[in-house]
Amino acid sequence: MTRDEFVVRWRTRSEELARFGAQVDGARLCGEVLNDFELVCQGEDDAELTLDEAAEESGYSSDHLRRLVRDKKLQAYKRGRRLFFRRASLPKKPVKVDAPRIGAYDPIADARRVATQA
């Protein structure tokens, strides 16, 4: 199930329940919504990506992904000469957090700081 199918299904169901003024068992309704959402997540995880799409999704370069496949650290499927990856099996590149940079000396800001301390 795709995201669009999920939204259309539950929007239609919502309108239908509102039209009939239905009172439903909340626990059962939530269970159905969660079950469908799990199908959506599973469908997205099982999606096959090309090498370029996988590189964009993971944050690693396509050369690095090829190297991981060659070293058998990452599983990929070959069709002809092209590599395909499962979205769920892709490594994620850690987000780089830089330390705050200290700018050049600003004499005006320093003068204001000194003036407020006095």
Secondary structure, DSSP 8 states (H G I E B T S, - for coil): --HHHHHHHHHHHHHHHHHHT----HHHHHHHHHHHHHHHHHHHHT-EEEHHHHHHHHSS-HHHHHHHHHTTSS--EEETTEEEEEGGG-----------------HHHHHHHHHHH-
